[in-house]
Amino acid sequence: MKEEYDLFQMKSRKNPYASKLKTPVTIRLSEHVVGYFKEMAEGTGVPYQSLINLYLRDCVHQHRTVDISWPKRD
């Protein structure tokens, strides 16, 4: 092994998987929801956007579905 390497001679290359890791999206969330995750982020030290992603990923993993049923009015 060489004692010293010339790193300036190396050619850099982009990570081929970087674009597949996450997709940027614009989503409108209520202030209450964002506040909830921001508060949780302060307690855990994890960025709130990462917490939202973790929660949604868990929903996908658990195959959760949304039940949008409104109570009947009498």
PyMOL commands that set and color helices and strands:
alter all, ss='L'
color gray80, all
select helices_A, chain A and resi 7-9+18-21+31-44+48-61
alter helices_A, ss='H'
color red, helices_A
deselect
rebuild
show_as cartoon
